[in-house]
Amino acid sequence: MTKPTVAVFFGGRSVEQPVSCASGSGVAKALRERGFDVTAIGITRTGEWVELPSDAAFAIDAAEALPEVTAETGKAVAVDLGPGAQPIADIAFPVLHGPYGEDGTIQGLFEMADLPYVGSGVLSSSLSMDKEFSKRLLAAEDVPQGAFAVLKPGEALDAHAVIDKLGLPIFVKPARAGSSLGISKVKSAAELTEAVAKAREVDDKVVFEASFEDVREIEMGVLETLDGDLEITFPLEVLAMGEEGWFDFDAKYLDNPEPFNLHPDYPEGVAERAQELARKVFRLLDCRDLARVDCFLAPDGTVYLNEVNTMPGLTPMSGVPQAFAAAGVSYGDLVERLVTLAASRVGDRKDTA
């Protein structure tokens, strides 16, 4: 069978561009090694699209030299996605994190162009990206998770009301972002104002989460199969912690060559309960193809949901690829299976006319 051509999109307008660059270039390289004809499209921070040379490589090596797509990285390209246009590829693979990529925006563009793409659809991507609405939906379905509060755009902070509801410490997060950017752990009312300002540099909407203490942080990769079943990895445990005692950006990407334990020892039944929770959440949010489900394991054995990522980090050393590799699915196998899933939806569009 002829393999579909693939356009890999990475970079993007969000603060997570460096992670997207590292993930996307890894995906493009792996697909080329598998014999796919790949076009790499980089998106700059200001939204320009550039076609990148086939040998373009991006890696996160140091905080002072994070990778970035710029207009000079490749040649400017105008991609015609209108009706009757010659598509840039058979399949789009948006390896984009955060707003303008993981939040349903580019997925909507691909839907309008009738271009099959890897990953969750418009609504699922948008819901999963927005911590407020995903939490509210999952709470209605009795998914165990921590207490939270929301500060809408334009609203003034009432620090005492937040602390009365959640206690201390509190995690302050941009509502629609990832890679631990813009997040603070605060231990007093005096710290809340600065933490909100930091979060609002990333997103005008802010989520406050009650802190789980003395828990183990665990993650699972969820991969859909062609027949609609789900493969869920054994829950890996996050070992790396930043200076403030949580899994921040530096701990994820810079300071720890081995941030995970891929074969942790759990009490009886914990791994199975975590996997079942991951399955339930993936289905409730109507995810597709791939996701990473992050949880907290409490000392009493209760598994609490932290969050869901519909396009997790996909560098070869990211948690999801490592977890699948430990289960016998290599990095190359993983990205090829994702393309195959998208290709299986060619011709699935249902017109409403």
BAPAFI-92943 format. One line per 4 residues: their letters; for each residue x negated, y, z negated of C-alpha. Coordinates in pm, 1 decimal. Last residue first. Layout:
A	X Y Z  ... .
This chain:
ATDK	2668.8 1965.0 -335.5  2518.5 1829.2 -654.5  2210.5 1674.1 -496.9  2063.5 1373.1 -673.7 .
RDGV	1687.1 1347.9 -645.0  1556.6 993.8 -675.4  1378.8 995.7 -336.9  1034.2 960.8 -492.0 .
RSAA	1084.7 851.8 -853.1  848.9 552.3 -832.0  571.5 793.2 -733.5  592.5 959.1 -1075.3 .
LTVL	548.3 624.6 -1250.1  260.8 530.3 -1017.9  87.0 859.2 -1096.7  114.5 784.0 -1468.1 .
REVL	-13.7 430.4 -1413.5  -318.3 571.3 -1234.9  -391.0 802.5 -1528.1  -376.3 516.7 -1778.0 .
DGYS	-568.1 262.5 -1572.0  -853.8 509.3 -1523.9  -867.6 577.0 -1897.6  -863.6 204.3 -1971.1 .
VGAA	-557.9 21.7 -2103.9  -680.7 -260.1 -2329.0  -513.4 -155.3 -2655.1  -830.7 21.5 -2775.4 .
AFAQ	-830.8 205.4 -2442.5  -472.4 310.4 -2514.8  -574.5 463.6 -2846.9  -875.9 634.9 -2689.8 .
PVGS	-665.9 779.3 -2407.2  -412.7 910.9 -2664.3  -668.5 1055.0 -2906.2  -878.9 1251.8 -2662.2 .
MPTL	-1225.8 1120.5 -2570.7  -1148.5 1050.0 -2203.2  -997.9 1399.1 -2182.2  -623.7 1376.0 -2160.4 .
GPMT	-496.2 1603.6 -2437.0  -125.6 1544.6 -2476.6  134.3 1637.9 -2216.9  474.2 1576.7 -2379.8 .
NVEN	340.9 1653.4 -2728.3  567.2 1559.5 -3018.8  549.3 1693.9 -3374.2  500.1 1613.3 -3744.4 .
LYVT	737.7 1322.4 -3800.2  737.8 1168.0 -4145.8  645.2 806.3 -4221.5  731.6 691.6 -4573.8 .
GDPA	479.5 449.1 -4725.1  493.1 583.3 -5082.9  157.2 758.5 -5033.8  300.8 955.4 -4738.7 .
LFCD	206.9 883.6 -4378.4  230.1 1196.7 -4165.8  319.0 1182.4 -3797.6  210.2 1289.3 -3450.6 .
VRAL	380.9 1147.2 -3140.9  186.2 1174.4 -2816.9  384.4 1154.4 -2497.3  387.0 985.0 -2158.0 .
DRCD	612.1 886.7 -1869.1  935.1 1061.4 -1970.5  1074.2 1226.6 -2281.2  1449.5 1243.0 -2341.2 .
LLRF	1397.6 1412.2 -2678.8  1598.6 1138.5 -2850.5  1419.0 864.9 -2655.7  1066.4 976.1 -2747.1 .
VKRA	1182.3 1036.5 -3105.8  1322.4 684.9 -3142.8  1015.5 516.0 -2993.3  779.8 717.3 -3212.9 .
LEQA	988.7 627.0 -3518.9  972.1 258.7 -3419.3  594.6 286.6 -3384.3  564.2 442.6 -3729.5 .
REAV	782.3 173.5 -3884.0  573.4 -99.3 -3718.5  246.0 54.4 -3834.9  377.0 87.7 -4190.8 .
GEPY	508.2 -268.8 -4225.1  238.7 -396.2 -4458.9  14.4 -122.1 -4595.1  -217.1 31.0 -4336.1 .
DPHL	-580.3 -42.2 -4249.9  -703.2 182.9 -3974.4  -811.2 50.3 -3634.1  -858.3 352.0 -3406.0 .
NFPE	-1013.5 567.2 -3677.6  -1031.3 908.7 -3519.6  -1253.7 1218.8 -3508.5  -1559.2 1043.4 -3361.8 .
PNDL	-1786.8 1309.0 -3205.4  -1668.1 1562.1 -3463.6  -1738.6 1932.8 -3460.1  -1617.3 2066.3 -3129.1 .
YKAD	-1284.4 1942.3 -2996.1  -1040.2 1835.1 -3264.2  -1227.9 1959.8 -3571.5  -1291.0 2293.8 -3402.5 .
FDFW	-924.2 2329.1 -3306.7  -789.0 2245.2 -3655.3  -712.2 1907.0 -3812.2  -670.0 2014.8 -4176.5 .
GEEG	-889.2 2068.8 -4482.3  -958.8 2441.5 -4453.2  -1311.1 2383.7 -4321.2  -1182.1 2153.5 -4049.1 .
MALV	-1079.2 1791.1 -4084.8  -1171.0 1490.7 -3877.0  -1033.2 1153.0 -3983.3  -710.3 1133.3 -3785.0 .
ELPF	-568.0 784.4 -3808.6  -466.8 581.1 -3505.3  -119.2 433.5 -3492.5  -120.9 116.9 -3278.3 .
TIEL	-19.5 230.4 -2933.7  336.5 238.6 -2808.0  435.5 80.7 -2477.4  788.0 179.7 -2379.6 .
DGDL	1038.1 5.3 -2150.6  1184.7 176.3 -1845.8  1111.5 -95.4 -1589.5  815.1 97.4 -1448.6 .
TELV	667.4 129.5 -1796.0  667.9 434.8 -2019.6  362.7 520.2 -2228.1  378.6 639.9 -2588.8 .
GMEI	56.1 734.6 -2763.6  57.2 729.1 -3140.7  -90.4 960.4 -3402.1  -154.5 947.3 -3777.2 .
ERVD	-228.8 1201.7 -4048.3  -264.8 1045.2 -4391.3  -86.3 1221.6 -4675.9  -210.3 1362.8 -5005.4 .
EFSA	-18.6 1689.2 -4960.9  245.6 1761.8 -4698.6  272.2 2136.1 -4646.1  610.4 2296.7 -4597.4 .
EFVV	630.1 2431.1 -4246.0  678.6 2789.5 -4132.8  757.3 2847.2 -3764.0  684.0 3171.0 -3580.8 .
KDDV	842.4 3323.1 -3271.2  643.8 3601.2 -3103.7  391.9 3345.8 -2974.5  9.9 3340.4 -2952.5 .
ERAK	-87.3 3672.1 -3115.3  226.2 3613.4 -3320.8  53.9 3329.6 -3506.2  -226.7 3560.0 -3621.9 .
AVAE	20.9 3829.0 -3731.7  219.3 3566.1 -3923.3  -98.5 3446.9 -4097.5  -192.0 3804.0 -4194.3 .
TLEA	150.2 3860.3 -4350.3  150.7 3521.7 -4524.7  -180.3 3557.9 -4708.1  -46.0 3779.4 -4988.2 .
ASKV	234.4 3532.8 -5056.9  -24.8 3273.5 -5155.1  -171.6 2940.7 -5038.8  -163.7 2982.5 -4664.5 .
KSIG	-259.8 2727.5 -4400.3  -297.1 2909.5 -4071.3  -221.5 2818.3 -3710.1  -284.8 3039.1 -3404.3 .
LSSG	-437.0 2751.8 -3208.3  -393.2 2399.7 -3344.8  -420.6 2254.0 -2991.6  -56.0 2352.5 -2939.6 .
ARAP	183.3 2637.4 -2870.6  552.0 2725.1 -2882.7  660.2 2807.5 -3238.7  330.1 2972.6 -3331.1 .
KVFI	242.1 2818.8 -3666.4  226.1 2906.6 -4036.8  153.7 2607.3 -4260.2  266.0 2658.6 -4617.4 .
PLGL	94.7 2588.4 -4950.3  312.5 2661.2 -5138.7  690.0 2635.2 -5181.2  921.5 2588.7 -4885.4 .
KDIV	1245.1 2771.6 -4962.8  1131.4 3011.2 -5236.1  809.1 3065.1 -5040.4  998.2 3170.6 -4727.0 .
AHAD	1230.9 3398.1 -4925.0  933.4 3556.1 -5103.0  753.0 3629.3 -4778.8  1042.9 3807.4 -4614.1 .
LAEG	882.9 3870.6 -4274.9  1052.5 4114.3 -4041.0  1240.0 3985.1 -3739.2  1147.3 4109.4 -3392.1 .
PKLV	1090.1 3762.1 -3249.9  1246.1 3499.7 -3480.8  1085.7 3382.7 -3804.0  1174.8 3017.7 -3861.7 .
AFAG	1182.0 2795.8 -4169.7  1074.6 2438.1 -4231.8  1119.8 2135.8 -4455.9  924.5 1825.8 -4356.0 .
QPVD	1037.5 1546.5 -4128.7  1238.7 1224.0 -4141.7  1453.2 1184.5 -3826.9  1815.4 1197.7 -3939.9 .
EAAL	1960.0 1258.5 -3591.1  2063.1 1616.7 -3672.7  1709.5 1668.9 -3805.4  1579.5 1567.1 -3462.2 .
LRKS	1774.5 1842.3 -3288.7  1674.3 2107.2 -3540.9  1307.8 2008.5 -3536.2  1296.7 2008.6 -3155.8 .
FEKD	1465.4 2348.3 -3156.7  1221.9 2517.1 -3392.4  904.3 2350.9 -3267.4  963.7 2461.7 -2909.4 .
MSLS	738.6 2254.0 -2684.2  947.7 1939.3 -2725.6  1263.4 2121.7 -2625.7  1109.8 2281.6 -2316.9 .
SSLV	945.0 1963.3 -2193.7  1262.2 1760.8 -2252.8  1473.7 2019.5 -2073.4  1251.1 2046.2 -1765.5 .
GSGV	1148.9 1684.6 -1719.1  876.3 1485.6 -1889.5  555.6 1385.1 -1717.9  403.7 1330.1 -1377.6 .
YPLD	559.9 1506.5 -1081.7  779.7 1438.2 -781.2  814.2 1745.2 -554.7  1174.3 1839.5 -472.0 .
AMEF	1062.6 2205.6 -449.3  1323.8 2315.3 -702.9  1220.5 2029.0 -931.4  853.8 2123.0 -895.3 .
LGQI	928.0 2479.9 -1001.3  1136.3 2356.3 -1292.5  844.7 2140.4 -1407.6  625.1 2449.7 -1384.9 .
TGDE	846.8 2618.6 -1642.5  944.7 2319.9 -1857.2  729.5 2402.7 -2158.8  410.9 2210.4 -2079.8 .
GYPG	290.8 2444.2 -1806.6  379.5 2809.1 -1841.6  355.7 2788.1 -2222.0  139.8 2516.1 -2381.4 .
HLVP	-78.6 2254.3 -2217.3  -117.7 2184.2 -1846.6  -221.8 1857.8 -1685.9  44.5 1902.6 -1419.4 .
FAID	15.7 1596.7 -1192.9  205.5 1672.7 -871.3  272.8 1381.0 -637.6  290.9 1350.7 -258.2 .
AIPQ	53.7 1639.4 -207.5  42.2 2005.4 -97.5  387.5 1959.9 48.3  455.0 2078.0 405.5 .
AGPG	753.1 2302.9 354.0  1105.6 2204.8 454.8  1258.8 2370.0 151.6  1002.3 2591.1 -28.1 .
LDVA	693.9 2476.4 -215.5  429.8 2652.1 -9.1  112.2 2664.4 -216.5  -86.9 2981.8 -165.7 .
VAKG	-452.6 2916.7 -237.1  -738.7 3134.7 -352.7  -1075.7 2964.0 -325.5  -1253.1 2820.5 -623.7 .
TEAT	-1408.0 2921.4 -957.8  -1421.6 3290.5 -860.0  -1054.0 3351.0 -941.2  -1124.5 3209.8 -1285.1 .
VEPL	-1058.0 2871.9 -1444.6  -1202.3 2852.7 -1795.0  -1431.3 2627.8 -1996.3  -1519.1 2730.8 -2353.7 .
AEAA	-1867.3 2878.2 -2395.5  -1884.5 3034.4 -2743.1  -1694.8 2750.0 -2907.4  -1933.2 2491.8 -2761.8 .
DIAF	-1917.1 2184.6 -2540.0  -1561.4 2167.7 -2410.7  -1601.4 2024.2 -2062.8  -1511.3 2129.2 -1710.5 .
AADS	-1615.2 1970.1 -1383.3  -1575.0 2093.4 -1025.0  -1718.4 1832.0 -788.0  -1410.0 1821.0 -565.7 .
PLEV	-1415.2 2196.9 -519.3  -1126.6 2384.6 -680.4  -822.4 2525.8 -504.6  -720.2 2846.9 -677.5 .
WEGT	-382.2 2955.9 -813.4  -360.5 3300.3 -975.0  -156.3 3321.2 -1297.5  -341.7 3574.4 -1509.5 .
RTIG	-511.5 3309.8 -1722.5  -616.8 3132.9 -1403.7  -447.3 2827.1 -1256.2  -675.5 2561.3 -1109.3 .
IATV	-549.5 2334.5 -835.3  -740.8 2009.7 -783.2  -647.9 1823.3 -465.2  -687.8 1447.8 -498.7 .
DFGR	-694.3 1171.5 -236.7  -679.0 865.0 -459.1  -941.8 590.5 -442.8  -960.0 499.3 -810.8 .
ERLA	-1275.7 707.5 -855.7  -1078.3 999.7 -717.6  -811.6 936.5 -982.3  -1069.1 934.3 -1262.5 .
KAVG	-1226.7 1260.0 -1145.1  -891.4 1438.1 -1118.5  -787.5 1319.5 -1466.0  -1114.9 1433.1 -1623.2 .
SGSA	-1089.7 1771.2 -1449.6  -740.6 1808.2 -1586.8  -825.0 1722.0 -1946.8  -1126.0 1952.4 -1973.7 .
CSVP	-947.7 2238.6 -1799.5  -630.0 2182.6 -2004.3  -829.5 2198.5 -2327.3  -991.0 2525.3 -2217.9 .
QEVS	-652.9 2670.1 -2107.1  -483.4 2623.3 -2443.2  -434.9 2997.3 -2492.5  -169.7 2979.4 -2221.2 .
RGGF	-184.7 3104.6 -1862.3  -299.1 2786.7 -1696.8  -604.8 2569.2 -1653.9  -487.5 2253.7 -1481.6 .
FVAV	-289.8 2124.8 -1185.1  -374.6 1790.6 -1024.4  -233.9 1752.5 -672.6  -207.3 1384.9 -581.4 .
TPKT	-191.8 1197.6 -252.5  0.1 873.7 -275.4  -187.2 545.0 -236.6  -120.2 351.1 80.0 .
M	0.0 0.0 0.0 .
